[in-house]
């Protein structure tokens, strides 16, 4: 599958520009991490790709065909987990998945439901009513419905919110497995979720594309801009503190800055450092 976006612009009736002249090409098999602060335009981009919204300007093509002419074919191959996904509280997990399978036109739904229940570790809760589930279990139901039918395109908006660390690792590995022969777009605020499984990162800010490339390319941009020091930031330095650790010698700070003083020990940047550096630079633009 190949998705092409050409000069996408989305302006809401309020006048807010959610996306500005964005052009991207996404091809399978690939797992792509979509990063950006709140209000960056990530959810708007995903809604455009699923035809839930129409762009104010620009075009989207699915396998070289305009989305408007291939919307049905796209949705037949789509698994989508929006951030505000609604669940039918009085249904059991199995009843809900059976309903979603019917909407997707899935043949032999029982076998498919058993598969996604197993993949999402929900088999013990299969007869439980959704209203009785914990937040993490409800999130897993949302992931399960997206996986129904083994769709060729998976678009997941904050899929690991509410999951404990062990579950997050399980689902990161599950998404990576899906991406071996599918196109997976993963939007998240959790850097670890993209660092370990995504071979391509897209960073947007204020509706504009800031970065598109491999994780190590983003890390390279922060080289020389990350340092550690004891105590609070040195006077006169404008920086973003990314971590504080209590040590026997006091607080050890890790910070990102455009220019580090000679007294600060420079260290190798992490992906999180690089993301903070990139977004911070954009936030300081006039």
PATOR-943739 format. One record per residue (C-alpha): z, x, y; residue number from 1. Coordinates in Angstrom, 1 decimal, padded with zeros to 4 digits. Each point is the difference from the previous one (the first is absolute). Layout:
PATOR-943739
<dovo <Z,X,Y>,NUM>,
...
//
This chain:
PATOR-943739
<dovo <000.0,000.0,000.0>,1>,
<dovo <-000.8,001.2,003.5>,2>,
<dovo <001.4,-001.5,003.2>,3>,
<dovo <-001.6,001.0,003.3>,4>,
<dovo <001.5,-000.9,003.4>,5>,
<dovo <-002.1,000.6,003.1>,6>,
<dovo <001.4,-000.1,003.5>,7>,
<dovo <002.7,-002.6,-000.9>,8>,
<dovo <001.8,-001.5,003.0>,9>,
<dovo <002.6,-002.7,-000.3>,10>,
<dovo <001.4,-001.7,003.1>,11>,
<dovo <002.4,-002.9,-000.5>,12>,
<dovo <000.0,-003.1,002.3>,13>,
<dovo <003.0,001.4,001.8>,14>,
<dovo <-002.2,002.9,001.2>,15>,
<dovo <001.7,002.6,-002.3>,16>,
<dovo <-002.5,002.5,-001.4>,17>,
<dovo <001.1,000.6,-003.6>,18>,
<dovo <-003.0,002.2,-001.0>,19>,
<dovo <-002.3,001.9,002.3>,20>,
<dovo <-003.5,001.2,-001.1>,21>,
<dovo <001.1,001.1,-003.5>,22>,
<dovo <-002.5,001.3,-002.5>,23>,
<dovo <001.0,000.9,-003.6>,24>,
<dovo <-001.6,000.2,-003.5>,25>,
<dovo <002.2,-000.6,-003.1>,26>,
<dovo <-001.4,000.6,-003.5>,27>,
<dovo <001.4,-000.3,-003.5>,28>,
<dovo <001.5,001.6,-002.0>,29>,
<dovo <002.6,001.0,002.6>,30>,
<dovo <003.5,-000.6,001.1>,31>,
<dovo <000.4,000.0,003.8>,32>,
<dovo <003.2,000.0,002.0>,33>,
<dovo <-000.1,-002.0,003.3>,34>,
<dovo <002.7,001.2,002.4>,35>,
<dovo <001.0,-000.9,003.5>,36>,
<dovo <002.9,-001.3,002.1>,37>,
<dovo <000.9,-003.7,000.3>,38>,
<dovo <-002.8,-001.7,002.0>,39>,
<dovo <-002.5,002.7,-000.7>,40>,
<dovo <-002.5,-002.5,-001.4>,41>,
<dovo <000.4,000.6,-003.8>,42>,
<dovo <000.6,-003.6,-001.0>,43>,
<dovo <-002.9,-001.1,002.3>,44>,
<dovo <-002.3,002.4,-001.8>,45>,
<dovo <001.0,-001.2,-003.4>,46>,
<dovo <-000.5,-003.7,001.0>,47>,
<dovo <-003.5,000.9,001.3>,48>,
<dovo <-000.8,001.7,-003.3>,49>,
<dovo <001.1,-003.1,-002.0>,50>,
<dovo <-002.0,-002.3,002.4>,51>,
<dovo <003.3,-001.7,001.1>,52>,
<dovo <-001.1,000.9,003.5>,53>,
<dovo <-003.4,000.4,001.7>,54>,
<dovo <-000.4,003.0,002.3>,55>,
<dovo <-000.7,-000.5,003.7>,56>,
<dovo <-002.7,002.7,-000.3>,57>,
<dovo <-001.4,002.2,-002.7>,58>,
<dovo <-001.0,-000.5,-003.6>,59>,
<dovo <001.4,000.4,-003.5>,60>,
<dovo <-002.2,000.6,-003.0>,61>,
<dovo <000.9,-000.3,-003.7>,62>,
<dovo <-002.4,002.1,-002.1>,63>,
<dovo <-002.5,000.0,002.8>,64>,
<dovo <000.1,-003.8,000.4>,65>,
<dovo <001.6,-001.7,003.1>,66>,
<dovo <003.5,-001.3,-000.8>,67>,
<dovo <-001.0,-003.4,001.3>,68>,
<dovo <-002.7,-000.3,-002.8>,69>,
<dovo <002.2,001.5,-002.7>,70>,
<dovo <003.4,-001.4,000.7>,71>,
<dovo <000.1,-001.9,-003.3>,72>,
<dovo <-001.0,003.1,-002.0>,73>,
<dovo <002.6,002.0,001.8>,74>,
<dovo <002.9,-002.4,-000.6>,75>,
<dovo <-000.9,-000.2,-003.7>,76>,
<dovo <000.7,003.8,-000.1>,77>,
<dovo <003.0,000.0,002.3>,78>,
<dovo <003.7,000.4,-000.6>,79>,
<dovo <001.9,-000.4,003.2>,80>,
<dovo <003.7,000.3,000.9>,81>,
<dovo <000.6,-000.9,003.6>,82>,
<dovo <003.3,000.8,001.7>,83>,
<dovo <000.9,-003.6,000.5>,84>,
<dovo <-001.0,-001.2,-003.5>,85>,
<dovo <001.5,-003.4,-000.8>,86>,
<dovo <001.4,-001.0,-003.4>,87>,
<dovo <000.4,-003.5,-001.4>,88>,
<dovo <003.8,-000.1,-000.3>,89>,
<dovo <000.4,-002.7,-002.6>,90>,
<dovo <-002.6,001.4,-002.5>,91>,
<dovo <001.0,002.5,-002.7>,92>,
<dovo <-001.6,003.4,000.2>,93>,
<dovo <-002.4,-000.9,-002.8>,94>,
<dovo <-000.9,-003.3,001.6>,95>,
<dovo <-000.8,001.7,003.2>,96>,
<dovo <-002.2,002.7,-001.6>,97>,
<dovo <-001.7,-002.7,-002.0>,98>,
<dovo <-000.8,-001.8,003.3>,99>,
<dovo <-001.3,003.2,001.6>,100>,
<dovo <-002.1,000.7,-003.1>,101>,
<dovo <-001.6,-003.4,000.3>,102>,
<dovo <-000.8,000.6,003.6>,103>,
<dovo <-001.7,003.3,-001.0>,104>,
<dovo <-001.9,-001.7,-002.8>,105>,
<dovo <001.4,002.3,-002.6>,106>,
<dovo <-000.9,-000.7,-003.6>,107>,
<dovo <002.7,000.4,-002.7>,108>,
<dovo <002.8,-000.1,002.7>,109>,
<dovo <002.8,000.2,-002.6>,110>,
<dovo <-000.9,003.5,-001.1>,111>,
<dovo <-000.6,001.2,003.6>,112>,
<dovo <003.4,-001.4,001.1>,113>,
<dovo <001.7,001.8,-002.9>,114>,
<dovo <-001.7,003.2,001.1>,115>,
<dovo <001.0,-000.1,003.7>,116>,
<dovo <003.6,-001.1,-000.9>,117>,
<dovo <000.2,003.1,-002.1>,118>,
<dovo <-001.5,002.2,002.6>,119>,
<dovo <002.4,-001.2,002.7>,120>,
<dovo <003.1,-000.1,-002.3>,121>,
<dovo <000.4,-003.7,000.4>,122>,
<dovo <-000.2,-001.1,-003.6>,123>,
<dovo <003.8,-000.8,-000.1>,124>,
<dovo <-000.4,-002.2,003.1>,125>,
<dovo <-003.1,-001.8,-001.2>,126>,
<dovo <001.8,-003.4,-000.3>,127>,
<dovo <002.2,000.4,003.1>,128>,
<dovo <-000.6,-002.1,003.0>,129>,
<dovo <-001.2,002.1,002.9>,130>,
<dovo <002.8,-001.3,002.3>,131>,
<dovo <002.5,001.7,-002.3>,132>,
<dovo <-001.6,003.4,000.2>,133>,
<dovo <001.2,003.0,002.0>,134>,
<dovo <-002.0,001.4,002.8>,135>,
<dovo <-001.4,002.8,-002.1>,136>,
<dovo <-000.9,-002.3,-002.8>,137>,
<dovo <-001.8,-002.3,002.4>,138>,
<dovo <-002.0,003.0,001.3>,139>,
<dovo <-001.0,000.8,-003.6>,140>,
<dovo <-001.3,-003.5,-000.4>,141>,
<dovo <-002.2,000.5,003.0>,142>,
<dovo <-001.3,003.3,-001.5>,143>,
<dovo <-000.6,-001.8,-003.4>,144>,
<dovo <-002.2,-002.7,001.6>,145>,
<dovo <-002.0,002.7,001.7>,146>,
<dovo <-000.6,001.8,-003.3>,147>,
<dovo <-001.2,-003.2,-001.8>,148>,
<dovo <-003.5,000.4,-001.3>,149>,
<dovo <-000.2,003.8,000.5>,150>,
<dovo <-001.8,-000.4,003.4>,151>,
<dovo <-002.3,002.9,001.1>,152>,
<dovo <001.6,-000.1,003.5>,153>,
<dovo <003.7,000.1,000.5>,154>,
<dovo <001.4,-000.4,003.5>,155>,
<dovo <003.8,000.4,000.2>,156>,
<dovo <002.0,-000.5,003.1>,157>,
<dovo <003.5,001.7,-000.3>,158>,
<dovo <000.1,-000.6,-003.8>,159>,
<dovo <003.2,002.0,-000.6>,160>,
<dovo <002.2,-001.6,002.7>,161>,
<dovo <003.3,-001.1,-001.6>,162>,
<dovo <-000.5,002.0,-003.2>,163>,
<dovo <002.5,002.5,-001.2>,164>,
<dovo <-001.0,003.7,-000.3>,165>,
<dovo <-000.7,-000.2,-003.8>,166>,
<dovo <-002.2,-003.1,000.5>,167>,
<dovo <-001.9,001.7,002.9>,168>,
<dovo <-000.8,002.9,-002.3>,169>,
<dovo <-001.2,-002.4,-002.7>,170>,
<dovo <-002.3,-001.9,002.4>,171>,
<dovo <-001.4,003.1,001.6>,172>,
<dovo <-001.0,001.2,-003.4>,173>,
<dovo <-001.4,-003.5,-000.9>,174>,
<dovo <-002.1,-000.1,003.2>,175>,
<dovo <-001.3,003.6,-000.7>,176>,
<dovo <-001.0,-001.1,-003.5>,177>,
<dovo <-001.9,-003.0,001.5>,178>,
<dovo <-001.8,002.3,002.4>,179>,
<dovo <-001.6,001.9,-002.8>,180>,
<dovo <-002.9,-002.5,-000.1>,181>,
<dovo <000.8,-002.2,003.0>,182>,
<dovo <000.3,000.1,003.8>,183>,
<dovo <003.7,-000.3,001.0>,184>,
<dovo <001.1,-000.2,003.7>,185>,
<dovo <003.7,000.4,000.4>,186>,
<dovo <001.6,-000.7,003.3>,187>,
<dovo <003.6,001.2,000.4>,188>,
<dovo <002.7,001.6,002.2>,189>,
<dovo <001.3,002.0,-002.9>,190>,
<dovo <-001.6,003.4,000.1>,191>,
<dovo <001.1,000.9,-003.5>,192>,
<dovo <-002.1,-002.9,-001.3>,193>,
<dovo <-003.2,001.5,001.3>,194>,
<dovo <000.9,003.7,-000.3>,195>,
<dovo <000.2,-000.1,-003.8>,196>,
<dovo <-003.0,-002.2,-000.9>,197>,
<dovo <-002.5,-000.2,002.8>,198>,
<dovo <-002.9,002.4,000.3>,199>,
<dovo <-001.1,-001.4,003.4>,200>,
<dovo <002.0,-001.1,003.0>,201>,
<dovo <-001.0,-002.2,002.9>,202>,
<dovo <002.3,000.0,003.1>,203>,
<dovo <-000.5,-002.6,002.7>,204>,
<dovo <001.9,-000.4,003.3>,205>,
<dovo <-000.5,-002.6,002.7>,206>,
<dovo <-003.0,-001.4,-001.9>,207>,
<dovo <-001.8,003.4,000.0>,208>,
<dovo <-000.8,002.4,-002.9>,209>,
<dovo <002.1,003.2,000.4>,210>,
<dovo <-000.6,001.7,-003.3>,211>,
<dovo <-002.2,-000.4,-003.1>,212>,
<dovo <000.3,002.7,-002.7>,213>,
<dovo <002.0,001.6,-002.7>,214>,
<dovo <003.8,000.3,000.3>,215>,
<dovo <-000.1,003.8,000.1>,216>,
<dovo <-002.4,-000.2,003.0>,217>,
<dovo <002.5,-002.1,001.9>,218>,
<dovo <002.8,002.4,-000.9>,219>,
<dovo <-002.1,002.9,001.3>,220>,
<dovo <-000.1,-001.6,003.5>,221>,
<dovo <003.8,000.3,000.3>,222>,
<dovo <000.0,003.7,-000.9>,223>,
<dovo <002.2,001.9,002.6>,224>,
<dovo <001.4,-003.2,001.4>,225>,
<dovo <003.0,-000.5,-002.4>,226>,
<dovo <003.3,001.9,000.3>,227>,
<dovo <003.7,-000.1,-001.0>,228>,
<dovo <003.0,000.9,002.1>,229>,
<dovo <003.8,-000.3,-000.1>,230>,
<dovo <001.5,-002.8,002.2>,231>,
<dovo <-001.8,-002.1,002.4>,232>,
<dovo <-003.5,000.7,001.4>,233>,
<dovo <-000.1,003.0,002.3>,234>,
<dovo <000.0,-000.8,003.7>,235>,
<dovo <-003.4,-000.6,001.5>,236>,
<dovo <-001.8,-000.8,-003.3>,237>,
<dovo <-001.7,-003.3,-000.4>,238>,
<dovo <000.1,-000.8,-003.7>,239>,
<dovo <000.3,-002.6,-002.7>,240>,
<dovo <002.8,000.6,-002.4>,241>,
<dovo <-001.1,-000.9,-003.5>,242>,
<dovo <003.1,000.9,-002.0>,243>,
<dovo <003.6,001.0,000.5>,244>,
<dovo <002.1,001.7,-002.8>,245>,
<dovo <003.7,000.7,000.1>,246>,
<dovo <000.7,003.6,-001.0>,247>,
<dovo <003.0,002.4,000.0>,248>,
<dovo <-001.3,001.4,003.2>,249>,
<dovo <-000.4,-003.4,001.7>,250>,
<dovo <-003.0,-002.3,000.4>,251>,
<dovo <-003.4,001.4,-001.0>,252>,
<dovo <-002.9,-001.8,001.7>,253>,
<dovo <-003.6,-000.2,-000.9>,254>,
<dovo <-002.3,-000.8,002.9>,255>,
<dovo <-003.7,-000.4,000.9>,256>,
<dovo <-001.2,001.1,003.5>,257>,
<dovo <-003.3,000.9,001.7>,258>,
<dovo <001.6,003.3,001.0>,259>,
<dovo <003.0,001.6,-001.7>,260>,
<dovo <002.2,002.6,001.8>,261>,
<dovo <000.1,003.5,-001.5>,262>,
<dovo <003.7,-000.6,-001.0>,263>,
<dovo <-001.0,-002.8,-002.4>,264>,
<dovo <-000.8,001.0,-003.6>,265>,
<dovo <-003.5,-001.3,-000.9>,266>,
<dovo <-000.4,-001.5,-003.5>,267>,
<dovo <-002.8,-001.5,-002.1>,268>,
<dovo <-000.7,-003.6,001.0>,269>,
<dovo <000.3,-002.9,-002.4>,270>,
<dovo <-002.3,-003.0,000.0>,271>,
<dovo <002.7,-001.9,001.8>,272>,
<dovo <000.2,002.7,002.6>,273>,
<dovo <-003.8,-000.1,000.5>,274>,
<dovo <-000.1,-003.7,000.3>,275>,
<dovo <002.8,000.0,002.6>,276>,
<dovo <-001.8,002.8,001.9>,277>,
<dovo <-003.3,-001.8,000.0>,278>,
<dovo <001.4,-003.4,001.1>,279>,
<dovo <002.3,001.6,002.5>,280>,
<dovo <-002.8,001.8,001.7>,281>,
<dovo <-001.9,-003.3,000.3>,282>,
<dovo <003.0,-001.7,001.4>,283>,
<dovo <000.2,002.6,002.8>,284>,
<dovo <-003.6,-000.5,001.1>,285>,
<dovo <-000.4,-001.2,003.6>,286>,
//
